[in-house]
Amino acid sequence: MGLALRPSVPLRTRLLRLVAATLIVFTAMVGVGVTAPADAPFSIAIRPVFVNLGVDIDIKVWTMHLHFAWSALPAASSTKRDNATI
């Protein structure tokens, strides 16, 4: 008669299950947050910004507000012209 122990699950299987569960929870949270009204305790607002080809994302969790802005166009030129003549 053997002990009633389950065979061990490989680490890879555990990690894959953890990643799958995390993706499911993240997708559910985004789905609930996007469809929630603005005065709800948890809401996500996504607004496109057409002037600079970007997007503004506001996430509200109770009293904490997070703001994320992304733009396809840079805000300022990253190169400066040298005054020296070539």
C-alpha distances in whole Angstrom, upper triangle without the diagonal:
4,7,9,12,14,16,19,22,25,28,30,29,29,32,33,32,34,37,37,36,39,41,40,41,44,46,45,47,50,50,50,53,55,56,56,59,61,61,57,55,54,56,56,60,61,64,66,69,71,74,71,69,66,64,63,60,60,57,57,54,56,58,57,59,58,61,60,63,63,66,66,70,70,72,74,75,73,76,79,82,84,88,89,90,89
4,6,8,11,12,15,19,21,24,27,25,25,29,30,28,30,33,33,33,36,38,37,38,41,43,42,44,47,47,48,50,52,53,53,57,58,58,55,52,51,53,53,57,57,61,63,65,68,70,68,65,63,60,60,57,57,53,54,51,53,55,54,56,55,57,57,60,59,62,63,66,67,68,71,72,70,72,76,79,81,84,85,87,85
4,6,9,11,13,17,20,22,25,23,23,27,28,26,28,31,31,30,33,36,35,36,39,40,40,41,44,45,45,47,50,50,50,54,55,55,51,49,48,50,50,54,55,59,60,63,65,68,66,63,60,58,57,54,54,50,51,48,49,52,51,53,52,54,54,57,57,60,61,64,64,66,68,69,67,70,73,77,78,82,83,85,83
4,7,10,12,15,19,21,24,21,21,25,26,24,25,29,28,28,30,33,32,33,36,37,37,38,41,42,42,44,46,47,47,51,52,52,48,46,45,47,47,51,52,56,57,60,63,65,63,60,58,55,55,51,51,48,48,45,46,49,48,50,49,52,51,54,54,58,58,62,62,64,66,67,65,68,72,75,77,80,81,83,82
4,6,9,12,15,17,20,18,17,21,22,21,22,26,26,25,28,30,30,30,33,35,34,36,39,39,40,42,44,45,45,49,50,50,46,44,42,45,45,49,49,53,55,57,60,62,60,57,55,52,52,48,48,45,45,43,44,47,46,47,46,49,48,51,51,54,55,58,59,60,63,64,62,65,68,71,73,77,78,80,78
4,6,9,12,15,17,15,14,18,19,18,19,23,22,22,25,27,27,27,30,32,32,33,36,37,37,39,41,42,43,46,48,48,44,42,40,42,43,46,46,50,52,54,57,59,57,54,52,49,49,46,46,43,43,41,43,45,44,45,44,47,46,49,49,52,52,55,56,58,60,61,59,62,66,69,71,74,75,77,76
4,6,9,13,15,13,13,17,18,17,19,22,22,22,25,27,27,28,30,32,32,34,36,37,38,40,42,43,44,47,49,49,46,43,41,43,43,46,46,50,51,54,56,58,56,53,51,49,49,46,46,43,44,41,44,46,45,46,44,46,45,48,48,51,51,54,55,57,59,60,58,61,64,67,69,73,73,75,74
4,6,9,12,10,10,14,15,15,16,19,20,20,22,24,25,26,28,30,30,32,34,35,36,38,40,41,42,45,47,47,44,41,39,41,41,44,44,48,49,51,53,56,53,51,48,46,46,43,43,40,41,39,41,44,42,43,42,44,43,45,45,48,48,51,52,53,56,57,54,57,61,64,65,69,70,72,70
4,6,8,7,7,10,11,11,13,16,16,17,19,21,21,23,25,26,27,29,31,32,33,35,37,38,39,43,44,44,41,39,36,38,37,41,41,44,45,48,50,52,50,47,45,43,43,40,40,37,39,36,39,41,39,40,39,41,39,42,41,44,44,48,48,50,52,53,51,54,58,61,62,66,67,69,67
4,5,5,7,9,10,11,13,15,16,17,19,20,22,23,25,26,28,29,31,32,33,35,37,38,39,43,44,45,42,39,37,38,37,40,40,43,44,46,48,51,48,46,43,41,42,39,40,37,39,37,39,42,39,40,38,40,38,41,40,42,42,46,46,48,50,51,49,51,55,58,60,63,64,66,64
4,5,5,6,9,10,11,12,14,15,16,18,20,21,22,24,26,27,28,30,32,33,34,36,37,41,42,42,39,37,34,35,35,38,37,41,41,44,46,48,45,43,40,39,39,36,37,34,36,34,37,39,36,37,35,36,35,37,37,39,40,43,43,45,47,48,45,48,52,55,56,60,61,62,61
4,5,5,6,9,10,11,12,14,15,17,18,20,21,22,24,26,27,28,30,31,33,35,36,40,40,42,39,37,34,34,33,36,35,39,39,42,43,46,43,40,38,36,37,34,35,33,35,33,36,39,36,36,34,35,34,36,35,37,37,40,41,43,45,46,44,46,50,53,54,58,59,60,59
4,5,5,6,9,10,11,12,14,15,17,18,20,21,23,24,26,27,29,30,32,33,35,38,39,41,37,35,33,33,33,35,35,38,39,42,44,46,44,41,38,37,37,34,35,33,34,33,36,38,36,36,34,36,34,36,36,38,38,42,42,44,47,47,46,48,52,55,57,61,62,63,62
4,5,5,6,9,10,11,12,14,15,16,18,20,21,22,24,26,27,28,30,32,33,36,37,38,35,33,30,31,31,34,34,37,38,41,43,45,43,40,38,36,36,33,33,31,32,30,33,35,33,34,32,34,32,35,35,37,38,41,41,43,46,47,45,48,51,54,56,60,61,63,62
4,5,5,6,9,10,10,12,14,15,16,18,20,21,22,24,26,27,28,30,31,35,36,37,34,32,29,29,29,31,31,35,35,38,40,42,40,37,34,33,33,30,31,28,30,28,31,33,31,31,29,31,29,32,31,34,34,38,38,40,42,43,41,44,48,51,53,56,57,59,58
4,5,5,6,9,10,11,12,14,15,16,18,20,21,22,24,26,27,29,30,34,35,36,33,31,28,29,28,31,30,33,34,37,39,41,39,36,33,32,32,29,30,28,30,29,32,34,32,32,30,31,29,31,31,33,33,37,37,39,42,43,41,44,48,51,53,57,58,59,58
4,5,5,6,8,10,11,12,14,15,17,18,20,21,23,24,26,27,28,32,33,35,31,30,27,27,27,30,30,33,34,37,39,42,40,37,34,32,32,29,30,27,29,27,30,33,31,31,29,31,29,32,32,34,35,38,39,41,44,45,43,46,50,53,55,59,60,62,61
4,5,5,6,9,10,11,12,14,15,16,18,20,21,22,24,26,27,30,31,32,29,27,24,25,25,28,28,31,33,35,38,40,38,35,32,30,30,27,27,25,26,24,27,30,27,28,26,28,27,29,29,32,33,36,37,39,41,43,41,44,48,51,53,57,58,60,59
4,5,5,6,9,10,10,12,14,15,16,18,20,21,22,24,26,29,30,31,28,27,23,24,23,26,25,29,30,32,34,37,35,32,29,27,27,24,25,23,25,24,27,29,27,27,24,26,24,27,26,29,30,33,34,35,38,39,38,41,44,48,50,54,55,56,56
4,5,5,6,9,10,11,12,14,15,17,18,20,21,23,24,28,29,31,28,26,23,23,22,25,25,28,29,32,34,37,35,32,30,27,28,25,26,23,25,24,27,30,28,28,26,27,25,28,27,30,30,34,35,37,40,41,40,43,47,50,52,56,57,59,58
4,5,5,6,9,10,11,12,14,15,17,18,20,21,22,26,27,28,25,24,21,22,21,24,25,28,30,33,35,38,36,33,30,28,27,24,25,22,23,22,24,27,25,26,24,26,25,28,28,31,32,35,36,38,41,42,41,44,48,51,54,57,59,60,59
4,5,5,6,8,10,10,12,14,15,16,18,20,21,24,25,27,23,22,19,19,19,22,22,26,27,30,32,35,33,30,27,25,24,21,22,19,20,19,22,25,22,23,21,22,22,24,24,28,29,32,33,34,37,39,38,41,44,48,50,54,55,57,56
4,6,5,6,8,10,11,12,14,15,16,18,20,23,24,26,23,22,19,19,17,20,20,23,25,27,30,32,31,28,25,23,23,20,21,18,20,20,23,25,23,23,21,22,21,23,23,26,26,30,31,33,36,37,36,40,43,46,49,52,54,56,55
4,6,5,6,9,10,11,12,14,15,17,18,22,24,25,22,21,18,18,17,20,20,24,26,29,31,34,32,30,27,24,24,21,21,19,20,19,22,25,24,24,22,23,22,25,25,28,29,32,34,35,38,40,39,43,46,49,52,55,57,59,58
4,5,5,6,9,10,11,12,14,16,16,20,21,22,19,18,15,15,15,19,19,23,25,28,31,34,32,30,27,24,23,19,19,16,17,16,19,22,20,21,19,21,21,24,24,27,29,32,33,34,38,40,39,43,46,49,52,55,57,59,58
4,5,5,6,9,10,10,12,14,15,19,20,21,18,17,14,14,13,16,16,20,22,25,27,30,28,26,23,20,19,16,16,14,15,15,18,21,19,18,17,18,17,20,20,24,25,28,29,31,34,36,35,39,42,45,48,51,53,55,55
4,5,5,6,9,10,11,12,14,18,19,21,18,18,14,14,13,15,15,19,20,24,26,29,28,25,22,19,19,16,17,15,17,16,20,22,21,20,18,19,18,20,21,24,25,28,30,31,34,36,36,39,43,46,49,52,54,56,55
4,5,5,6,8,10,11,12,16,18,19,16,16,12,12,12,15,16,20,22,26,28,31,30,27,25,21,21,17,17,15,16,15,18,21,20,20,19,20,20,22,23,26,28,31,32,33,37,39,39,42,46,49,52,55,57,59,58
4,5,5,6,8,10,10,14,15,16,13,13,9,9,9,13,14,18,21,24,27,29,28,26,23,20,18,15,14,11,12,11,14,17,16,16,15,17,17,20,21,24,26,29,31,31,35,37,37,41,44,47,50,53,55,57,57
4,5,5,6,8,10,13,14,16,14,14,10,9,7,10,11,15,17,20,23,26,25,22,19,16,15,12,12,10,12,12,16,18,17,15,14,15,15,17,18,21,23,26,28,28,32,34,34,38,41,44,47,50,52,54,54
4,6,5,6,9,12,14,16,14,14,11,10,9,11,12,16,18,22,24,27,27,24,21,18,17,14,14,13,14,15,17,20,19,18,17,18,18,20,21,23,25,28,30,31,34,37,37,41,44,47,50,53,55,57,57
4,6,5,6,10,12,13,11,11,8,8,9,11,13,17,20,23,26,29,28,26,23,20,18,15,14,12,12,12,14,18,17,17,17,18,19,21,22,25,27,30,32,32,36,39,39,43,45,49,52,55,57,59,59
4,6,5,8,9,11,9,9,6,4,5,8,10,14,17,20,23,26,25,24,20,17,15,11,10,8,9,9,12,15,14,13,13,14,15,18,19,22,25,28,29,29,33,35,36,40,42,46,49,51,54,56,56
4,6,8,9,12,11,12,9,6,5,6,8,11,14,17,20,23,23,21,18,15,13,10,10,9,11,12,15,17,16,15,14,14,15,17,18,21,23,26,27,28,31,34,35,38,41,44,47,50,53,54,54
4,7,9,12,10,12,10,8,8,9,11,14,17,20,22,26,26,24,21,18,16,14,13,12,13,14,16,19,19,17,17,18,18,20,22,24,26,29,31,31,35,37,38,42,45,47,51,53,56,58,58
4,7,8,6,9,7,5,8,9,12,15,18,21,24,27,27,26,23,19,17,14,13,11,11,12,13,16,16,15,16,17,18,20,23,25,28,30,32,32,35,38,39,43,45,48,52,54,57,59,59
4,6,5,9,9,7,9,9,13,15,18,21,24,26,27,26,23,20,17,15,13,12,11,12,13,15,16,15,16,17,19,21,23,26,28,31,32,32,35,38,40,43,45,49,52,54,57,59,59
4,6,8,8,6,8,8,11,13,17,19,22,24,25,24,21,18,15,13,10,10,9,11,11,13,13,12,14,14,17,19,21,24,27,29,30,29,33,36,37,41,43,46,49,51,54,56,57
4,7,8,8,11,11,15,17,21,23,26,28,28,28,25,21,18,16,13,12,9,10,9,11,13,12,15,16,19,21,24,27,30,32,33,32,35,39,40,43,45,49,52,54,57,59,60
4,5,6,10,12,15,18,21,24,27,29,30,29,26,22,19,16,13,11,9,9,8,11,12,12,15,17,19,22,25,28,31,33,34,33,36,40,40,44,46,50,53,55,58,60,61
4,7,10,13,16,19,23,25,29,31,31,30,26,23,19,16,13,10,7,6,5,8,10,11,13,16,19,22,25,28,31,33,34,33,36,39,40,44,46,49,52,55,58,60,60
4,7,10,14,17,20,23,26,28,28,27,23,20,17,13,11,8,5,5,6,9,10,10,11,14,16,19,22,25,28,30,31,30,34,37,37,41,44,47,50,53,55,57,58
4,7,10,13,17,19,23,25,25,23,20,16,14,10,8,6,5,7,9,11,11,10,11,12,14,16,19,22,25,27,28,28,32,35,35,39,41,45,48,50,53,55,55
4,7,10,13,16,19,22,21,20,17,13,10,7,6,5,6,9,12,13,12,10,9,10,11,13,15,18,21,24,25,25,28,31,32,36,38,41,44,47,50,52,52
4,7,10,13,16,18,18,17,14,10,8,6,5,6,9,12,14,15,14,11,11,10,10,12,14,16,19,22,23,23,26,29,30,34,36,39,43,45,48,50,50
4,7,10,13,16,15,14,11,7,6,5,7,9,12,15,18,18,17,13,12,10,10,10,11,13,16,18,20,20,24,27,28,31,34,37,40,43,45,47,47
4,7,10,12,13,11,9,6,5,6,9,12,14,18,20,21,19,15,14,11,11,10,11,12,14,16,18,18,22,25,26,30,32,35,38,41,44,45,45
4,6,9,10,8,6,4,6,9,12,15,18,21,24,24,22,18,17,13,12,10,10,10,12,14,16,16,20,22,24,27,30,32,36,38,41,42,42
4,6,6,6,5,5,7,10,13,17,19,23,26,25,23,19,17,14,12,9,9,8,10,11,14,13,17,19,21,25,27,29,33,35,38,39,40
4,6,5,6,8,11,14,17,20,23,27,29,29,27,23,21,18,16,13,12,9,10,11,14,14,17,19,22,24,26,28,32,34,37,38,38
4,6,8,10,12,16,18,22,25,28,31,30,28,24,22,18,17,13,12,9,10,9,12,11,14,16,19,22,24,25,29,31,34,35,36
4,6,9,11,15,18,21,24,28,30,30,27,23,21,17,15,11,9,6,7,6,8,8,12,14,16,19,21,23,27,29,32,33,33
4,7,10,14,17,20,24,27,30,29,27,23,21,17,14,11,9,6,5,7,10,11,14,16,18,21,23,25,29,32,34,35,35
4,7,10,14,17,20,23,26,26,23,20,17,13,11,7,5,4,6,8,10,11,15,17,18,21,24,27,30,33,35,37,37
4,7,10,13,16,20,23,23,20,17,14,11,8,6,5,6,9,11,13,14,17,20,21,24,27,30,33,36,39,40,40
4,7,10,13,17,19,19,17,13,11,7,6,4,7,9,12,14,15,15,18,21,22,26,28,31,35,37,40,42,42
4,7,10,13,16,16,14,10,8,6,5,6,9,12,15,17,18,18,21,24,25,29,31,34,37,40,43,45,45
4,7,10,13,13,11,7,6,5,6,9,12,15,18,20,21,20,23,27,27,31,33,37,40,42,45,47,48
4,7,10,11,8,6,5,6,8,11,14,18,21,23,23,23,26,29,30,34,36,39,42,45,48,50,50
4,6,7,6,5,6,9,12,15,18,21,24,26,27,26,29,32,33,37,39,42,45,48,50,53,53
4,6,5,6,8,12,14,18,21,24,27,29,30,29,32,35,35,39,41,45,48,50,53,55,56
4,6,8,11,14,17,21,24,27,30,32,32,31,35,38,38,42,44,47,50,53,55,58,59
4,7,10,13,17,20,23,27,30,32,31,30,33,36,36,40,42,46,48,50,53,56,57
4,7,10,13,17,20,24,27,29,28,27,30,33,33,37,39,42,45,47,50,53,54
4,7,10,13,17,20,24,25,25,23,27,30,30,34,36,39,42,45,47,50,51
4,7,10,14,17,20,22,22,21,24,27,27,31,33,37,39,42,45,47,48
4,7,10,14,17,19,18,17,21,24,24,28,30,33,36,39,42,44,45
4,7,10,14,15,15,15,18,21,21,25,28,31,34,37,39,41,42
4,7,10,12,12,12,15,18,19,22,25,28,31,34,37,38,39
4,7,9,10,10,14,16,17,20,23,26,29,32,35,36,37
4,5,7,8,12,14,15,18,21,24,27,30,32,34,34
4,7,9,12,13,14,17,20,23,26,29,31,32,32
4,6,9,10,11,14,17,19,23,26,28,29,29
4,6,7,8,11,14,17,20,23,25,27,27
4,7,9,12,14,17,20,23,26,27,28
4,6,9,10,13,17,19,22,24,25
4,6,7,10,13,16,19,20,21
4,7,10,13,16,18,20,21
4,7,9,13,15,16,17
4,6,9,12,14,15
4,6,9,10,12
4,5,8,10
4,6,9
4,6
4
